[in-house]
Amino acid sequence: MLQDWSKGRRSEVGQINSLVRNILERNGKTAPVSTAPVGIAHRIEAGSCEPSLDLLCPRVELSRA
């Protein structure tokens, strides 16, 4: 993803995580840890924030709870 963004391209994170989310939802599950990075990626690609590992740190802590 960072390589895509550094070259001004959109990443494939949305497509990959949509596939994961759809498979889980068909089986009655949710994918909050998989869905969260998609929202962050969309914000980065829209230019509302810069790529940073700090954006993921709160998500990682939530996934360990």
C-alpha positions in Angstrom: 0.0 0.0 0.0 2.7 2.5 0.9 4.4 1.9 -2.4 1.1 2.6 -4.2 0.5 5.8 -2.2 4.1 7.0 -2.7 3.6 6.7 -6.5 0.2 8.5 -6.4 -1.8 5.3 -7.0 -4.7 3.9 -5.2 -4.0 0.7 -3.3 -5.8 -2.7 -3.5 -6.7 -2.7 0.2 -10.4 -2.1 -0.5 -10.7 -5.0 -2.9 -8.9 -7.4 -0.7 -10.7 -6.5 2.5 -14.1 -6.4 0.8 -13.5 -10.0 -0.2 -12.6 -11.0 3.3 -15.6 -9.0 4.7 -18.1 -10.6 2.2 -17.0 -14.1 2.9 -17.3 -13.6 6.7 -20.7 -11.9 6.4 -22.0 -14.8 4.3 -21.1 -17.0 7.3 -22.7 -14.7 9.9 -19.4 -13.2 11.1 -18.1 -9.7 11.1 -14.6 -8.3 10.2 -14.0 -5.2 12.3 -10.2 -5.6 12.3 -10.2 -6.2 8.5 -12.7 -3.4 7.9 -10.9 -0.7 9.9 -7.8 -0.4 7.6 -10.1 0.2 4.6 -11.5 3.3 6.2 -8.0 4.6 6.9 -6.9 3.8 3.3 -9.9 5.7 1.9 -9.0 8.7 4.1 -5.4 8.6 2.8 -6.4 8.2 -0.8 -8.9 11.1 -0.4 -6.1 13.3 0.9 -7.6 13.9 4.3 -4.6 12.4 6.1 -1.0 11.3 5.4 0.1 7.7 5.5 1.4 6.8 8.9 1.8 3.7 11.1 0.4 5.8 13.9 -3.0 5.5 12.2 -3.0 1.8 12.8 -1.8 1.7 16.4 -5.2 2.2 18.0 -6.7 -0.5 15.8 -4.0 -3.0 16.8 -4.7 -2.3 20.5 -8.4 -2.8 19.9 -7.8 -6.1 18.1 -5.9 -7.5 21.1 -8.6 -6.6 23.7 
